[in-house]
Amino acid sequence: MYLHLGQDTVIKVSDIVGIFDMETSTISRSTRDYLSAAQKKGRVVNVSMEMPKSFVLCCDKSNRMTVYITQISSSTLLKRTGFIDEISNV
């Protein structure tokens, strides 16, 4: 299954490590440091030039980490993945 992050960006749901709200997660210094380091390594993909609402951390089969910054809220992205539906069925 695939997840649309906005514009022309689509990722595999199986590659997702986490979906994070930009406002609440960047309060932590360690998160800000991680995002800064990923930016310096060229591992950040900004999906839209609008105000970012969330970021999605992905790891592909070769263990390469990529951070996607998107204007779509983390709750909307989470609903699109179907993870919530799976949890409620447990």
MMTF fields as JSON, N, C-alpha, C and O atoms, coordinates in Angstrom:
{
  "mmtfVersion": "1.0.0",
  "mmtfProducer": "UNKNOWN",
  "numBonds": 359,
  "numAtoms": 360,
  "numGroups": 90,
  "numChains": 1,
  "numModels": 1,
  "chainsPerModel": [1],
  "groupsPerChain": [90],
  "chainIdList": ["A"],
  "bondAtomList": [4, 2, 8, 6, 12, 10, 16, 14, 20, 18, 24, 22, 28, 26, 32, 30, 36, 34, 40, 38, 44, 42, 48, 46, 52, 50, 56, 54, 60, 58, 64, 62, 68, 66, 72, 70, 76, 74, 80, 78, 84, 82, 88, 86, 92, 90, 96, 94, 100, 98, 104, 102, 108, 106, 112, 110, 116, 114, 120, 118, 124, 122, 128, 126, 132, 130, 136, 134, 140, 138, 144, 142, 148, 146, 152, 150, 156, 154, 160, 158, 164, 162, 168, 166, 172, 170, 176, 174, 180, 178, 184, 182, 188, 186, 192, 190, 196, 194, 200, 198, 204, 202, 208, 206, 212, 210, 216, 214, 220, 218, 224, 222, 228, 226, 232, 230, 236, 234, 240, 238, 244, 242, 248, 246, 252, 250, 256, 254, 260, 258, 264, 262, 268, 266, 272, 270, 276, 274, 280, 278, 284, 282, 288, 286, 292, 290, 296, 294, 300, 298, 304, 302, 308, 306, 312, 310, 316, 314, 320, 318, 324, 322, 328, 326, 332, 330, 336, 334, 340, 338, 344, 342, 348, 346, 352, 350, 356, 354],
  "bondOrderList": [1, 1, 1, 1, 1, 1, 1, 1, 1, 1, 1, 1, 1, 1, 1, 1, 1, 1, 1, 1, 1, 1, 1, 1, 1, 1, 1, 1, 1, 1, 1, 1, 1, 1, 1, 1, 1, 1, 1, 1, 1, 1, 1, 1, 1, 1, 1, 1, 1, 1, 1, 1, 1, 1, 1, 1, 1, 1, 1, 1, 1, 1, 1, 1, 1, 1, 1, 1, 1, 1, 1, 1, 1, 1, 1, 1, 1, 1, 1, 1, 1, 1, 1, 1, 1, 1, 1, 1, 1],
  "groupList": [{"groupName": "MET", "atomNameList": ["N", "CA", "C", "O"], "elementList": ["N", "C", "C", "O"], "formalChargeList": [0, 0, 0, 0], "bondAtomList": [1, 0, 2, 1, 3, 2], "bondOrderList": [1, 1, 2], "singleLetterCode": "M", "chemCompType": "L-PEPTIDE LINKING"}, {"groupName": "TYR", "atomNameList": ["N", "CA", "C", "O"], "elementList": ["N", "C", "C", "O"], "formalChargeList": [0, 0, 0, 0], "bondAtomList": [1, 0, 2, 1, 3, 2], "bondOrderList": [1, 1, 2], "singleLetterCode": "Y", "chemCompType": "L-PEPTIDE LINKING"}, {"groupName": "LEU", "atomNameList": ["N", "CA", "C", "O"], "elementList": ["N", "C", "C", "O"], "formalChargeList": [0, 0, 0, 0], "bondAtomList": [1, 0, 2, 1, 3, 2], "bondOrderList": [1, 1, 2], "singleLetterCode": "L", "chemCompType": "L-PEPTIDE LINKING"}, {"groupName": "HIS", "atomNameList": ["N", "CA", "C", "O"], "elementList": ["N", "C", "C", "O"], "formalChargeList": [0, 0, 0, 0], "bondAtomList": [1, 0, 2, 1, 3, 2], "bondOrderList": [1, 1, 2], "singleLetterCode": "H", "chemCompType": "L-PEPTIDE LINKING"}, {"groupName": "GLY", "atomNameList": ["N", "CA", "C", "O"], "elementList": ["N", "C", "C", "O"], "formalChargeList": [0, 0, 0, 0], "bondAtomList": [1, 0, 2, 1, 3, 2], "bondOrderList": [1, 1, 2], "singleLetterCode": "G", "chemCompType": "PEPTIDE LINKING"}, {"groupName": "GLN", "atomNameList": ["N", "CA", "C", "O"], "elementList": ["N", "C", "C", "O"], "formalChargeList": [0, 0, 0, 0], "bondAtomList": [1, 0, 2, 1, 3, 2], "bondOrderList": [1, 1, 2], "singleLetterCode": "Q", "chemCompType": "L-PEPTIDE LINKING"}, {"groupName": "ASP", "atomNameList": ["N", "CA", "C", "O"], "elementList": ["N", "C", "C", "O"], "formalChargeList": [0, 0, 0, 0], "bondAtomList": [1, 0, 2, 1, 3, 2], "bondOrderList": [1, 1, 2], "singleLetterCode": "D", "chemCompType": "L-PEPTIDE LINKING"}, {"groupName": "THR", "atomNameList": ["N", "CA", "C", "O"], "elementList": ["N", "C", "C", "O"], "formalChargeList": [0, 0, 0, 0], "bondAtomList": [1, 0, 2, 1, 3, 2], "bondOrderList": [1, 1, 2], "singleLetterCode": "T", "chemCompType": "L-PEPTIDE LINKING"}, {"groupName": "VAL", "atomNameList": ["N", "CA", "C", "O"], "elementList": ["N", "C", "C", "O"], "formalChargeList": [0, 0, 0, 0], "bondAtomList": [1, 0, 2, 1, 3, 2], "bondOrderList": [1, 1, 2], "singleLetterCode": "V", "chemCompType": "L-PEPTIDE LINKING"}, {"groupName": "ILE", "atomNameList": ["N", "CA", "C", "O"], "elementList": ["N", "C", "C", "O"], "formalChargeList": [0, 0, 0, 0], "bondAtomList": [1, 0, 2, 1, 3, 2], "bondOrderList": [1, 1, 2], "singleLetterCode": "I", "chemCompType": "L-PEPTIDE LINKING"}, {"groupName": "LYS", "atomNameList": ["N", "CA", "C", "O"], "elementList": ["N", "C", "C", "O"], "formalChargeList": [0, 0, 0, 0], "bondAtomList": [1, 0, 2, 1, 3, 2], "bondOrderList": [1, 1, 2], "singleLetterCode": "K", "chemCompType": "L-PEPTIDE LINKING"}, {"groupName": "SER", "atomNameList": ["N", "CA", "C", "O"], "elementList": ["N", "C", "C", "O"], "formalChargeList": [0, 0, 0, 0], "bondAtomList": [1, 0, 2, 1, 3, 2], "bondOrderList": [1, 1, 2], "singleLetterCode": "S", "chemCompType": "L-PEPTIDE LINKING"}, {"groupName": "PHE", "atomNameList": ["N", "CA", "C", "O"], "elementList": ["N", "C", "C", "O"], "formalChargeList": [0, 0, 0, 0], "bondAtomList": [1, 0, 2, 1, 3, 2], "bondOrderList": [1, 1, 2], "singleLetterCode": "F", "chemCompType": "L-PEPTIDE LINKING"}, {"groupName": "GLU", "atomNameList": ["N", "CA", "C", "O"], "elementList": ["N", "C", "C", "O"], "formalChargeList": [0, 0, 0, 0], "bondAtomList": [1, 0, 2, 1, 3, 2], "bondOrderList": [1, 1, 2], "singleLetterCode": "E", "chemCompType": "L-PEPTIDE LINKING"}, {"groupName": "ARG", "atomNameList": ["N", "CA", "C", "O"], "elementList": ["N", "C", "C", "O"], "formalChargeList": [0, 0, 0, 0], "bondAtomList": [1, 0, 2, 1, 3, 2], "bondOrderList": [1, 1, 2], "singleLetterCode": "R", "chemCompType": "L-PEPTIDE LINKING"}, {"groupName": "ALA", "atomNameList": ["N", "CA", "C", "O"], "elementList": ["N", "C", "C", "O"], "formalChargeList": [0, 0, 0, 0], "bondAtomList": [1, 0, 2, 1, 3, 2], "bondOrderList": [1, 1, 2], "singleLetterCode": "A", "chemCompType": "L-PEPTIDE LINKING"}, {"groupName": "ASN", "atomNameList": ["N", "CA", "C", "O"], "elementList": ["N", "C", "C", "O"], "formalChargeList": [0, 0, 0, 0], "bondAtomList": [1, 0, 2, 1, 3, 2], "bondOrderList": [1, 1, 2], "singleLetterCode": "N", "chemCompType": "L-PEPTIDE LINKING"}, {"groupName": "PRO", "atomNameList": ["N", "CA", "C", "O"], "elementList": ["N", "C", "C", "O"], "formalChargeList": [0, 0, 0, 0], "bondAtomList": [1, 0, 2, 1, 3, 2], "bondOrderList": [1, 1, 2], "singleLetterCode": "P", "chemCompType": "L-PEPTIDE LINKING"}, {"groupName": "CYS", "atomNameList": ["N", "CA", "C", "O"], "elementList": ["N", "C", "C", "O"], "formalChargeList": [0, 0, 0, 0], "bondAtomList": [1, 0, 2, 1, 3, 2], "bondOrderList": [1, 1, 2], "singleLetterCode": "C", "chemCompType": "L-PEPTIDE LINKING"}],
  "groupTypeList": [0, 1, 2, 3, 2, 4, 5, 6, 7, 8, 9, 10, 8, 11, 6, 9, 8, 4, 9, 12, 6, 0, 13, 7, 11, 7, 9, 11, 14, 11, 7, 14, 6, 1, 2, 11, 15, 15, 5, 10, 10, 4, 14, 8, 8, 16, 8, 11, 0, 13, 0, 17, 10, 11, 12, 8, 2, 18, 18, 6, 10, 11, 16, 14, 0, 7, 8, 1, 9, 7, 5, 9, 11, 11, 11, 7, 2, 2, 10, 14, 7, 4, 12, 9, 6, 13, 9, 11, 16, 8],
  "groupIdList": [1, 2, 3, 4, 5, 6, 7, 8, 9, 10, 11, 12, 13, 14, 15, 16, 17, 18, 19, 20, 21, 22, 23, 24, 25, 26, 27, 28, 29, 30, 31, 32, 33, 34, 35, 36, 37, 38, 39, 40, 41, 42, 43, 44, 45, 46, 47, 48, 49, 50, 51, 52, 53, 54, 55, 56, 57, 58, 59, 60, 61, 62, 63, 64, 65, 66, 67, 68, 69, 70, 71, 72, 73, 74, 75, 76, 77, 78, 79, 80, 81, 82, 83, 84, 85, 86, 87, 88, 89, 90],
  "secStructList": [7, 3, 3, 3, 3, 3, 6, 6, 3, 3, 3, 3, 4, 4, 4, 3, 3, 3, 3, 3, 3, 2, 2, 2, 2, 6, 6, 1, 2, 2, 2, 2, 2, 2, 2, 2, 2, 2, 2, 2, 6, 6, 7, 3, 3, 3, 7, 7, 1, 1, 7, 7, 7, 3, 3, 3, 3, 3, 3, 7, 6, 6, 7, 7, 3, 3, 3, 3, 3, 3, 1, 1, 7, 2, 2, 2, 2, 2, 2, 2, 2, 6, 2, 2, 2, 2, 2, 2, 6, 7],
  "xCoordList": [0.837, 0.0, 0.885, 2.011, 0.37, 1.133, 0.419, -0.799, 1.202, 0.675, 1.062, 2.237, 0.061, 0.293, 0.605, -0.191, 1.775, 2.209, 1.941, 2.196, 1.435, 1.204, 2.023, 2.992, 1.605, 2.233, 2.357, 1.346, 3.53, 3.74, 4.506, 5.187, 4.4, 5.177, 4.315, 3.321, 4.721, 4.039, 5.112, 6.162, 4.839, 5.794, 5.091, 3.865, 5.891, 5.341, 5.06, 5.9, 3.883, 3.51, 4.466, 4.751, 4.952, 5.858, 7.214, 7.951, 7.555, 8.818, 8.718, 9.737, 7.509, 7.309, 7.795, 7.405, 8.652, 9.114, 8.23, 7.886, 7.865, 7.01, 6.456, 7.039, 5.307, 4.677, 4.619, 4.072, 5.183, 5.348, 4.721, 4.83, 4.069, 3.53, 4.687, 5.459, 4.805, 5.934, 5.927, 6.976, 4.763, 4.675, 5.055, 5.797, 4.553, 4.807, 6.132, 6.759, 6.561, 7.788, 9.052, 10.087, 8.994, 10.209, 10.463, 11.398, 9.641, 9.918, 11.188, 11.982, 11.362, 12.515, 13.79, 13.81, 14.823, 16.119, 16.685, 17.263, 16.518, 17.067, 16.387, 17.033, 15.092, 14.394, 14.899, 15.139, 15.062, 15.597, 16.996, 17.327, 17.82, 19.182, 19.152, 19.935, 18.24, 18.126, 17.717, 18.306, 16.713, 16.25, 17.345, 17.488, 18.102, 19.206, 20.292, 20.812, 20.631, 21.647, 21.175, 21.953, 19.9, 19.349, 19.369, 19.629, 19.096, 19.133, 20.547, 20.733, 21.532, 22.932, 23.386, 24.22, 22.841, 23.205, 22.401, 22.619, 21.471, 20.659, 19.562, 19.135, 19.104, 18.093, 16.702, 15.806, 16.52, 15.226, 14.608, 15.244, 13.353, 12.602, 11.434, 10.552, 11.431, 10.337, 9.286, 9.509, 8.141, 7.095, 6.382, 5.952, 6.25, 5.529, 6.234, 6.92, 6.064, 6.651, 5.713, 6.026, 4.565, 3.639, 4.157, 5.143, 3.475, 3.856, 3.805, 2.75, 4.912, 4.917, 4.096, 4.13, 3.356, 2.553, 3.083, 2.875, 3.766, 4.262, 5.468, 5.776, 6.143, 7.203, 7.077, 6.631, 7.485, 7.392, 8.802, 9.523, 9.189, 10.496, 10.359, 9.561, 11.144, 11.072, 12.438, 13.477, 12.409, 13.617, 13.354, 12.441, 14.152, 13.932, 14.662, 15.263, 14.615, 15.203, 16.704, 17.26, 17.371, 18.821, 19.163, 20.298, 18.166, 18.323, 18.706, 19.356, 18.312, 18.556, 17.374, 16.236, 17.648, 16.608, 16.349, 17.281, 15.072, 14.661, 13.557, 12.662, 13.63, 12.612, 11.819, 12.388, 10.503, 9.616, 8.858, 8.162, 8.99, 8.278, 7.075, 7.215, 5.887, 4.655, 3.712, 3.787, 2.832, 1.836, 0.584, -0.326, 0.533, -0.625, -0.423, 0.677, -1.48, -1.367, -1.051, -1.373, -0.418, -0.041, -1.276, -1.247, -2.358, -3.571, -4.192, -4.689, -4.171, -4.694, -3.839, -4.37, -2.528, -1.635, -1.843, -1.859, -2.0, -2.219, -3.516, -3.554, -4.569, -5.839, -5.669, -6.233, -4.901, -4.691, -3.941, -4.142, -3.088, -2.323, -3.182, -2.887, -4.24, -5.085, -4.576, -5.151, -3.509, -2.963, -3.982, -4.054, -4.764, -5.752, -6.809, -7.221, -7.246, -8.238, -7.719, -8.466, -6.431, -5.847, -5.777, -6.019, -5.448, -5.336, -6.714, -6.841, -7.735, -9.073, -9.662, -10.597, -9.125, -9.619, -8.972, -9.361, -8.002, -7.289, -8.06, -7.607],
  "yCoordList": [-1.171, 0.0, 1.239, 1.211, 2.318, 3.556, 4.699, 4.68, 5.688, 6.857, 8.103, 8.325, 8.921, 10.171, 11.263, 11.519, 11.911, 12.94, 14.356, 15.321, 14.483, 15.804, 15.966, 15.245, 16.946, 17.202, 15.901, 15.237, 15.524, 14.297, 13.236, 12.396, 13.267, 12.366, 11.262, 11.518, 10.021, 8.839, 7.91, 7.712, 7.346, 6.433, 5.119, 5.058, 4.076, 2.778, 2.818, 3.259, 2.359, 2.327, 1.426, 1.7, 0.378, -0.547, 0.094, -0.428, 1.211, 1.907, 2.909, 3.439, 3.174, 4.195, 3.704, 2.634, 4.504, 4.246, 5.009, 4.496, 6.241, 7.047, 8.257, 8.762, 8.717, 9.938, 10.869, 10.513, 12.067, 12.967, 14.333, 14.866, 14.887, 16.237, 17.218, 17.124, 18.142, 19.068, 19.963, 20.211, 20.441, 21.383, 20.756, 21.355, 19.562, 18.957, 18.203, 18.162, 17.616, 16.815, 17.659, 17.233, 18.842, 19.665, 20.457, 21.256, 20.241, 20.823, 20.186, 20.849, 18.913, 18.171, 18.583, 18.655, 18.844, 19.228, 18.097, 18.35, 16.848, 15.714, 15.571, 15.198, 15.865, 15.812, 16.903, 16.655, 18.101, 19.206, 18.88, 19.168, 18.287, 17.909, 16.845, 16.902, 15.864, 14.807, 15.396, 15.067, 16.262, 16.871, 17.731, 17.756, 18.42, 19.234, 18.363, 18.688, 17.269, 16.352, 15.708, 15.564, 15.32, 14.728, 15.731, 15.363, 16.986, 18.046, 18.205, 18.333, 18.197, 18.346, 17.176, 17.348, 15.978, 14.788, 14.667, 13.74, 15.604, 15.559, 14.516, 14.035, 14.16, 13.109, 13.667, 12.922, 14.968, 15.593, 15.983, 16.624, 15.582, 15.937, 16.799, 16.339, 18.052, 18.954, 18.808, 19.207, 18.241, 17.919, 19.178, 19.236, 20.178, 21.395, 22.605, 22.512, 23.728, 24.965, 25.675, 26.763, 25.06, 25.62, 25.327, 24.611, 25.893, 25.69, 24.199, 23.581, 23.604, 22.168, 21.856, 22.589, 20.754, 20.31, 19.018, 18.74, 18.229, 16.95, 16.492, 17.028, 15.482, 14.831, 13.326, 12.816, 12.635, 11.185, 10.632, 10.98, 9.778, 9.141, 7.785, 6.954, 7.558, 6.31, 5.639, 6.297, 4.326, 3.535, 2.542, 1.722, 2.609, 1.694, 0.377, 0.18, -0.512, -1.848, -1.829, -2.754, -0.778, -0.672, 0.081, 0.524, 0.23, 0.911, 2.379, 2.934, 3.002, 4.428, 5.2, 5.01, 6.072, 6.87, 8.137, 8.795, 8.468, 9.688, 10.34, 9.665, 11.674, 12.435, 13.225, 13.992, 13.031, 13.771, 14.796, 14.442, 16.056, 17.128, 17.502, 17.793, 17.492, 17.707, 18.676, 18.866, 19.277, 20.2, 19.473, 20.105, 18.168, 17.376, 17.007, 16.631, 17.117, 16.851, 15.384, 14.502, 15.148, 13.785, 12.905, 11.718, 13.478, 12.675, 12.254, 11.134, 13.126, 12.777, 11.693, 10.741, 11.828, 10.812, 9.467, 8.427, 9.493, 8.259, 7.575, 6.354, 8.353, 7.794, 7.177, 6.12, 7.827, 7.326, 5.999, 5.19, 5.768, 4.522, 3.323, 2.196, 3.559, 2.468, 1.828, 0.836, 2.359, 1.794, 1.847, 0.924, 2.91, 3.065, 1.968, 1.406, 1.666, 0.609, -0.733, -1.516, -1.01, -2.277, -2.383, -3.447, -1.281, -1.276, -1.479, -2.206, -0.843, -0.952, -2.346, -2.701, -3.143, -4.506, -5.507, -6.675, -5.075, -5.968, -6.175, -6.902],
  "zCoordList": [0.0, 0.0, 0.0, 0.498, -0.56, -0.685, 0.026, 0.202, 0.429, 1.124, 0.348, 0.057, 0.013, -0.699, 0.318, 1.222, 0.17, 1.105, 0.618, 1.338, -0.585, -1.154, -2.415, -2.651, -3.233, -4.52, -5.304, -5.531, -5.715, -6.492, -5.699, -6.288, -4.387, -3.544, -2.955, -2.274, -3.233, -2.722, -2.147, -2.757, -0.974, -0.347, -0.009, 0.081, 0.174, 0.583, 2.083, 2.867, 2.471, 3.877, 4.665, 5.831, 4.051, 4.738, 5.06, 5.896, 4.416, 4.682, 5.831, 6.273, 6.318, 7.35, 8.706, 9.174, 9.324, 10.686, 11.67, 12.735, 11.303, 12.17, 11.458, 10.498, 11.951, 11.477, 12.674, 13.718, 12.525, 13.657, 13.384, 12.28, 14.391, 14.316, 14.476, 15.43, 13.556, 13.564, 14.801, 15.396, 15.185, 16.294, 17.63, 18.409, 17.896, 19.205, 19.273, 20.331, 18.184, 18.238, 18.2, 18.712, 17.608, 17.537, 18.813, 18.876, 19.82, 21.138, 21.706, 22.373, 21.436, 21.926, 21.182, 19.953, 21.928, 21.35, 20.486, 19.43, 20.937, 20.181, 18.822, 17.843, 18.755, 17.468, 16.541, 15.359, 17.063, 16.25, 15.758, 14.607, 16.605, 16.212, 15.119, 14.171, 15.254, 14.242, 12.895, 11.865, 12.903, 11.652, 11.016, 9.794, 11.834, 11.328, 10.699, 9.632, 11.353, 10.822, 9.525, 8.582, 9.474, 8.257, 7.112, 5.966, 7.415, 6.402, 5.848, 4.638, 6.73, 6.303, 5.444, 4.554, 5.701, 4.929, 3.633, 2.853, 3.4, 2.19, 2.224, 1.174, 3.399, 3.554, 3.848, 4.246, 3.656, 3.888, 2.556, 1.72, 2.376, 1.164, 1.609, 2.335, 1.171, 1.489, 0.404, -0.739, 0.755, -0.209, -0.694, -1.847, 0.161, -0.192, 0.386, 1.404, -0.263, 0.249, 1.225, 1.71, 1.512, 2.493, 3.901, 4.078, 4.896, 6.294, 6.635, 6.487, 7.087, 7.399, 8.638, 9.626, 8.57, 9.71, 10.305, 11.486, 9.488, 9.995, 9.194, 8.129, 9.737, 8.97, 9.124, 10.151, 8.072, 8.026, 7.888, 6.953, 8.812, 8.786, 8.125, 8.558, 7.066, 6.305, 6.236, 6.28, 6.127, 5.949, 4.833, 4.933, 3.756, 2.637, 2.868, 3.924, 1.904, 2.064, 2.276, 2.87, 1.793, 1.981, 3.261, 3.439, 4.169, 5.457, 5.325, 6.211, 4.236, 4.044, 4.611, 4.181, 5.578, 6.222, 5.414, 4.952, 5.251, 4.571, 5.385, 5.894, 5.503, 6.21, 5.172, 4.396, 5.165, 4.277, 5.1, 6.051, 4.742, 5.429, 4.575, 3.387, 5.185, 4.436, 5.143, 6.357, 4.367, 4.908, 5.401, 5.937, 5.227, 5.672, 7.144, 7.551, 7.929, 9.364, 9.637, 8.841, 10.77, 11.146, 11.349, 11.026, 11.882, 12.095, 10.761, 10.644, 9.764, 8.444, 7.805, 7.232, 7.897, 7.338, 8.017, 7.359, 9.322, 10.074, 9.64, 9.494, 9.434, 8.958, 7.576, 7.292, 6.723, 5.36, 5.339, 4.433, 6.32, 6.342, 6.72, 6.321, 7.483, 7.948, 9.222, 9.669, 9.834, 11.072, 12.203, 13.015, 12.262, 13.331, 13.234, 14.248, 12.008, 11.811, 12.288, 12.875, 12.039, 12.464, 13.982, 14.551, 14.627, 16.1, 16.738, 17.723, 16.182, 16.763, 16.618, 17.336, 15.697, 15.508, 16.451, 16.47, 17.224, 18.133, 19.41, 20.294]
}
